[in-house]
């Protein structure tokens, strides 16, 4: 269950960085 938590964090980070203005 902890693995799924980290996986959600990784997906969230990718989504967050993808939305950053470059």
Buried (B, 14 or more C-beta within 10 A) or exposed (E): EEEEEEEEEEEEEEEEEEEEEE
